[in-house]
Amino acid sequence: MLKIFRDARTAKLVNALRTGDRQSLAGMAKRVGAEQLAAPLDRGMNAPELALQAGQPDALAWVLKQAPLADGQTAEGVPYTLVALRHAEQSLGLLTALLQAGADANARFEGRSLLSWCFDCCAQERLMLHLSRLVQHGAELSREAALVSLALERDDRATVHFLIHSGAPLPERIDELACSAELRDHARRCAEDKRIRDMMLGG
C-alpha cells in the first residue's frame, strides 16, 4: 500500500515538472526532499532533467530552490547549463534559472566553454542574449579570442562589439579571417576604445 502511495506521488511530481504546474509543485514542497529530486524519477531522469527536457523554467527554478542541483550533469556528463542551451524554445529561461541558482557560468564540456557552445546552440538573433546572461553571471571572456573570430566570420557586428567591450581579446590572426575589412577595422576600434576606457578607469 505504501509503495502504491509513493508511486502515485512520484507520478504527480513528474507530471507537474513536465507541465510546469507551480501550484502542484508548491503543494509538494514539504513532502519532497532533495534526495528524491536528485534521484531518477522517470526514464532515468531526475527532477532537473525532466524540467529541462520539458522546457519548463519555472518548474526548474522550483526544483533548484528545493535542492542544490544547478551544477549537475546528465549521465553522459553534459552540464545542465549546456542541456539548457540546447533547448529549442526555452533555452534562455532554463539557463537563467540554473545561473540564478548558482550554476557555474564557466563550466566546460568537451574542452569548450558555455560561451563557445552558444554559437552552436543559439540562433544569431538570440545569441547575444545568451552570451550576455553568461557574462552577467561571471563567464570569463579574457581567454576567448576564438569567440570574436566566430562573430567576425558570421558578419555579426553587434556580437563583435559586445564581446570585445565585455573583455574578449582580438584574435591574433585577425587579418586571415573570412570577414570584411570594415568589420575587422570595427573590431580593432572596439579593442582600442576598451583599452582607453580601462586605462582611464585605472584597469
Phi, psi and omega in degrees: 000319179296321179297319179299317180297315179297317180297320180294320179293321177296318179298320178294320179296313180301315180296318180295322178293320183286333181259353181070031183281089184294329180295315178294319180297317179300324180290340181264355189305320183277348184253352182244121183264169181300324181297319179292321181294330180277343183273156176302131181248325183203128179052036177080000183260141176271185186299312178300320182294323177295315179294322178295312181299321182279352181068048183241086181301321181294318178296320178297316179299322178296314179301314185290338174287330181274332187215139182280074186242011186299329181264023181287172179223156174287174178299336179272002178084014179276123179300144178303328179298323178286323174303318179298313180301328184279353181288133188293329188240328188243028186300316184292317179296318179293316179298317180299316179301317180293314182294320179294336178270004174105011178298147182284113179291347179256016177301149180233152176217130183055037176078006183242145178283162174299324177302317178294318180298333178304324182293333177277324192265336190251136173298151187303323183289347179245359185300311186293330177299317181288317177300315181297320180295320178294316179297320178303329182257022169101008177298133186268122183258352191296339179246023187249047179300331180299332179292319178297320176301314180298318180293321177297315183288342174271358183059040184257084185300316183298319181289322175304312180300311181299312184300312183293316180290343178268355174123358178284136181280161173291145174296143181296324183251050185298329181291344181267357183282150181276078176210171183287153177298325180297318181289324175300316180295323178297318179297318179295321178295320177300316181296320180291318178300318180293320179299315180295317179298315180296322181294320180293329180273359179082020182275000000 
